[in-house]
């Protein structure tokens, strides 16, 4: 029986219980990654919110306030939505995304990092080299991809709520499919990697604490990893080592660009969950390779846009069994998403199934999740229904709203989420990229 929103947790006997603060000592304990101390094991998962409102890529007041609410609400770690890191990638967004590929994007991103810090959270920026075949051109262009493989979305792979929505609006699948992609040349691949690595220097200069490379759930790097979408016969296709090459090269170029001491993690799918796709065992091998090369953490996702019910699971903690396998495979922190129940999160961390939990949809429903856990008021958490109305809105090209929380999307009007006065950090104590970023254009 599904738990009702705001219902008090129940014991195994069915009696209502009230949680105590001490019940979550592992979830509320700090964790250190490369000298950066995250005050608890609660992270805001990266989510495409469409709150940037256009596709020029600049931060606005709503974007600032949205992240401020989750930082103020008790997330020890804020990981931003996917930020497109090349000019080519920006032409194929998820309707609208933030950008980071020239100096004009730095001031807004710096304001975002400063706002997150002002509310007491660590700030990681998720940098993306592109959506690939999952991107949507506003000008009818064909997106870049490893191979010419069209999107194939089947209703049976959709999560809760999508069935009725697709019956009412079948055009949503047509819209999600986008244009037929074209195959990237080796020359273009390397130009994109070079530009992306250079763009990551802007993120360092914007004073984020870390960068998360975005390689999960069917985006461009995932497309190179998957035999379903990578049909190449050159050095980027065929064996797992070849399919892994694009991601490995990108990681190494970014590492060189940002330096050895800057936090650089990777998000990836634990399994594609499609016949003939990128498997769980291949994902574990990829994670081992990245960790051996110096990845500072692995942040899991699952499935893809074509297997969305794994990307947005209907059941709490559905990815934890896979996460436990990653914990055995690598010696760096593992972040597991979609663990909405604090008791499940505490148990997962105490049992070594993950090191940090990341919350997406649940943070739309209640940005105060972390504070309520810390104060022992888990019975007052406004629970996510997993109805996926938030996701279906973005699939229709609309900014996120939440059935449970009418304030999601209007945080900019709420003074408690305006950045408080803070003392400016001297430039001598700021992090400056190893090489000053340059504006680069590639034809």
N, C-alpha and C positions, 0 to 999 in steps of 0.2 A: 504494500500500500504506500503510495507516494506521500511524502511528508508535506504538510501544508505550510505555506510561507509563514514565518514567524512562530511556528509551533515549537514548543519546548522539546529538547532532546529526550529520548526515552531510553530507559535501561532495557536489558534483554528480557526482563519480565514484563515490560510494557508500561511500568510506572514512570511518571514524569520525574525528571531529575533536573537539578540546576547545576550547571558547570561552575567550577571554581577556576580562578586564575592559574593555580598550580597544576591544573589538568593539562596545561599546554606549555610545559617548561621547555620542551624541544622545539616546538613551533615558534616560541618567543625568544629563543636563544640567538645570540649573534653568530654570524659566520664571516670569515675573512677570506677574500679572494685577492691575491697579489697585493696585500697591504691595504686594501679598501675594506673597511668593516661595515657590513650590512647589519643593521640593528636587530632584525628578526628574519625568519625564513618565509616571509610572505612577500610575493612579487605581484605587481600588476602585469598580466600577460599582454603582449602586443596585440592590438585589435584595430583593424581598419574602421575608423569611425565616420569618415567623410565630413568631419567637423572643420576641415580646412576650407570647405565650401567651394573652392575653385580648383583648378589644377595648375596654379602658378607656383605652388609649393611652399608658400610662406606661412609662418606661424601667425595665428590671430589670437584675440582675447579669449575666445571660446576654447581653443586648444590649450592655452595656458591654464585656464580655470578647470578644465576637465582633469588634467594631470594634477593640479594643485589639490583637488578634492580627494583624490586617491592617496596622495602623499600625506595630506593632513589626516586622512582616515586610518592611517596605521600601516601602510605598505612600506616595508623596509627597503624594497627595491622597486623602482619604477622602470619598466622597459617600454620605450616609446613604440608607437605604431610603426609599420614599415616605412622607412624614408628612402626614396629612390635616389640612387647614387650616381647615375649617369644621365646625360642629356637624352640618349636614346631610350633609356628605361622610362623617363618622364613622359614620353609620348604614348606609352601604353600602360596607363595606371589602372587602379581599381576605382574608376570614375574620378577620384580625386585623392591625391597623396601629398604629403610633405616631400620636399626635395632637399638634396644636399650635394650639389656638384659645382657650385661656384661661390665666390666670396659674398655675393648678395644674400645667400641663404644663412650665413653665419650669425648675423645679429639676432634673428628670430630664434634660432636654435640655442644660442647662448642665453637668451631670455628664458627659454624653456628650461634649460639645465639649471639656471639660477633660481627659478621659481620652485622647481622640485627640491633643490637643496634648502631653500628657505623654509620649507615645510618639513624638513628633517629626513628626507629619503635620499638614497643613493640613486643616481641617474645613469642608465645605460641607454644608448640610442641603437635601434635596430636598423642596420644599413642593408639595403637590398640592391642587388645588381639587376633586378628586373623581374617582371611577372612572366616574361616569355609568352607562350601561347595562351596564358590565362589573362593577359593584359587586354585592355580595350582602347582602341584608337578612337579619338574624337574626330578624326579626319578620314576614317576608312582605310588606314594603312594596314599592311600585313605585319604582324609582330615577329620579332626574331625568336628563334627556337633552335634546339639541336637538330631537329629533323622536321619534315613537312608532315605532321601528324595532327589532324583536327581534334578539337575537344569532343568528347563523347560522354555526355551526362545522362545517366539513367536514374529515373525516379526512385528505384529500389535502394540506391545508395545515398538517398537524402535523409537528413535527420528529422526529428519530430517537428510537425507543423508544416513541412514543405508539401506533403501530399495534397492537402486541401488548397494550399496556396497555388500549386501548379494546376489543379483542376480549374480554379478560378482564373488564373493568369498563366496559361501555357507558354506565353511569350517570354516568361522569365528564363526558361531553359535556352531559348534561342538567343536571348541577350547574353547569357552567361558564356555561350559558345564562342563569341567573338569572331574575328576574321581568321582565315586559314593562314598559319604561320609560314615563314620562309626559313630555309636552313642557313644558319650563320656560317660564314667562311672562317677558316683558321685565323686569317688576318683580322677579321672583325672581332672574333673572340678575344684576341690579345689586346686590341685597342680598348675594348670595353673593360677588360681586367685592369689595364693601366690607368684608365680614367677613374675607375671605381676606387682603386687603391689611393690615388691622389685625392679623391673626394673624401675618403676617410680621414685625411688630415684636417679637413675642415671640422669634422666632428670632434676631433681631439682639441682643436683650437676653440671650439664652442664650450669647452670645459665639462663635457660629459666624463663620467668616471670609467666608462667602458663602452665597447662596441660589440654588438651581437650581429654576426653575419647571418643573413636570412636565407636559409636553404631548405625549408620544409614544404610540406603540403602542396606540391605541384608547381612551385615557382621555378625560375629559370635553372638554378643549380640542381634542384630536384629533378627537373626534366632531363638534365644530362645524366643523373644517376640511374634513372629508370629505363629498363629495356623497352617499356611501352612507348616512350616518347623519344628515346635515343636510338635511331636506326643507322647511325653513322658507321662507316667502315674505315675511318681514319684513326688517328691516335686518340680521339675523344670518344670512340665508340667500341662496342664489343665486350671485352672482359670488364669485370668490376674495376680493375685497376685503371683501365682506360676511361670508363664512365665516371670514375672518381676524379679524373685528372682536372676537369674544369674547376671543381670546388677546391681541390688541393692547391692548384696554381693561384686561384683567387685568394685563398687564405694566406699563402706564403707572400704574395705581393702586398697584401694589406699589412701583414706582420712587419714586413720590411719598412712600409710607409709609416706606421705608427710607432715603431720601436719595440724593443723586447719587454719593456716594463709596463706597457699599457695593457689593460684587460681586454682580451679579445676572445669572445665565446662564439659558439655556433648553435643555431637552432636547426633541427632536422626532424623529419618524420621517423618514427620508430618502425613503421611498416607502411607500405602503400595500400595494402589490403585489396589489391586488384589482381586477378589472374594474370600471370606473366609480368607483374610489376616488380618494383624495388622491394626486396624481402626484408624481414626482420633480421635475419642473419647477415645480410649485406649491410644493413644499417649499423649493426654492431661492429662489423669490420671497418666501416667508414669512420665510426666514432673512435675506434682504437687508433686508426691512422692519424686522425686530427689531433687527438690527445698527445700522441707521440711527437707530433710536429709542434706542439706548444699551445693548443687550444686550452683556455683557462677554465672553461665549463662547457657542458652540453645541455641545451634546453630542448626538450622533446616537444614534438607535435605528433600528429598521426594522420594517415590517409592523405587526401588531396581534395581539390575542388570536385573531382570526379568520384571521390569516395568521402563525401562530406559528413556522413554519419559517424565516421571515425575521427575526423577533424573536430567535429562538435558532438561528442558522444552524449547520449541520452542518460547514461548511468554515471553516478558519481564514482570517481576513482578508476574509471575504465582503463586508463593508460598505465596504472601503477604496476601491473604484472610485467609489462614491457620495460618500464622504468627500472624495476628491480634487476632485470638482466643487464641494463646499461651500467648500473652501479657495480655489477660484478666485472664488467668489461673494461671500465676505465677508472682511473684514480683521481679524476677531477670531479668537482661538484656536478650533480645532475639535477636539473629543474624539471618537475613534472606538472603539467597543466591539468585543469578540469577536476580539481579536488575541492569541492565547494563546502563540504562538511568539516568543521574544525577538528572534530574527534578523529575522523579518517585521516586528515592531514597530520595530526600529532602522531598517530599510530604509524603512518608511512615513514615519517622521519625517524622515529624511535626504532623502527625495525630495519632501517637502512635501505628502504626502497627508493628514496630520493633525499636530496639535501634541502631543497626549497620547493614550495608549491607556488604555481603561478595561476592567478585567477583572472578570467576575462569577463564572461557574461555575468558572473556573480558580482563583479565590481561595477557593472552597470546598475545592477539591482540595489547594491548597498556599498557605497564607497567607504563606509565606516566599519566594514567587516573586521579589519585588524584591530581597531580600537575596542570593539565589542568583545573580541576574543581576549584581548589583554586585560579587560576589566571583568572578565567572567560573565559577560552578559550575552552569551551566545543565543539565548532564547529570544533575544530582541533583534537578531539578525533578520533582515528582510531577504528571504530566500529567493534565489533565481529559480524560475519555473522550468527552465530549459525549454521554453516554448519557441525560442528562436525568432521571435518577432524582430529583435534587434538585427539579426543576421539577414532576415528576409527583406527588411527595409534597405539595407545596404545593397543587397542583390538587385533591388529595384531602382538603385541609384539615389537613395535618400539617406540623410544623416541618421545616426543611431538615435533611437528612443527606446525606453524600457516600459513594459506594461506594469511592472512593479514600482518603478521609481520615476515620478513625473519630473524630477529635477535633472535627470540625465539629458544633456543637451542644452541646458539653460544655466549651467554653473557660472557663466560670465556675469550673470545678473545678481549673484549672491556674494555680498561683501566678504564673507568668511573665507572665500577662496581667492581673494585678491592678494597678491604678493605683499607681505609685510615689509617695512623698512629693514634693510640689512646693511651691515658695514661692507663696503666694497673691498674685495681682496686686492692687495697690491699686485701689479703686473709681475714683479719679481718672484711672487709666490704662485703664479698661475702656470698651468701646463701649456707649453708652446710646442707645436709639432716639430719633429726632427728637421723638417724642411718646410719653409713657409709655403702654403698652398698657392698654386697658380691657376688662373682661369685657362682651361684647356678645351679646345674644340676639336672634334673629330668628324671628318666628312664621311 
